[in-house]
Each structure stands twice: as structure tokens, then as C-alpha cells.
């Protein structure tokens, strides 16, 4: 899934493939501005993963941050959707997401880990 957030227009676009079908989701809502830090983390996770996986040269000072962001690319689709729509648990802040270590790969375990279940 590829995410882009445009701060000037408060538009978030998500596109990708789910169950073999292409989807494009565009959100423009009042909550996007208040959710922009969480949405930004998800979008940055995609970019971090691409940077790390591509094998391009990365500044040594940037690598720890990219390594911390990249696992967020593998969040369960329903968690990503909930964040995009502002339906995440109230205590799930951008800081908590970014500081999470050892995020489970299993989507069910992720829901418990981040307080969705």
C-alpha cells in the first residue's frame, strides 16, 4: 500500500492492491489535520522501507530512523484504515507507534499490541 499525505490540502491518498484488486482511497476530512502525525508515520514507513530495500546509499545518521519506521509498513490493513479514518484507540499516539519495539508480524497480535482488541 502506498500512502501520501498533502499537508496544504489535508488530503490523504492510499493506493495499492488488496485481494488482487487495485484500490485508491482518498480522504479529505476535518480529522485528517489532527491525525496527520499518525498518518505521516505510516506514509514515512513506506518510504523508509523502499529506501532500505532499494540498496541505495543512506546517510549513516538517517539509518536508525529508517530502521525504526520501516516495520510500520507491515501493519495490518485494518489498523492502517482505522488510523486513516481517525478510529484508532485514544491512547495510540504517534509517539507510541514510533517508539514501539518488536511489533508482532501477526495481524491479530498487532491489534492486541496497539490496543485495538
JOZIQUI-V66408 format. One line per field, one symbol per residue. psi: psi as a letter, one per 40 degrees, with the letter a starting at -180 (. if undefined). burial: + if it has 16 or more other ideal C-beta (glycine too) atoms within 10 Angstrom, else -. Layout:
psi->???
burial->???
//
This chain:
psi->hhihhhddefhhhhiahhfehhihhhhgidedddeddddddddddddddddddeeihhhddddddddddddedfihddddddddefeiidegidddddehifhidhdddddddefe.
burial->+-+-+----+-+++------------+----+--++-++-+++++++++-++-------------+--+++++-++--++-+++---+---+-+--++-+---+-----++--+-+-
//
